[in-house]
Amino acid sequence: MIQTITIDIINNKAVRLIQDLEILQLIRVHKEKQSSAITTNWEAKYKGAMQKQSLQEVDSQLNELRNEWE
């Protein structure tokens, strides 16, 4: 019986373990291109997320934020 699963590697040590399992012929690894797997339309995702502001308003807000950290 063949099952296909997708996993996310969180720690690089897991890669070595997976390679060892492949060497033992317990699993078969198929690598997929990361760029083709995830395509995000950033413009559509964030369109309308910010309101248009004058340069002075943005500069004033940035100064306020910077002063909060001091």
Buried (B, 14 or more C-beta within 10 A) or exposed (E): EEEEEEEEEEEEEEEEEBEEEEEEEEEEEEEEEEEEEEEEEEEEEEEEEEEEEEEEEEEEEEEEEEEEEE
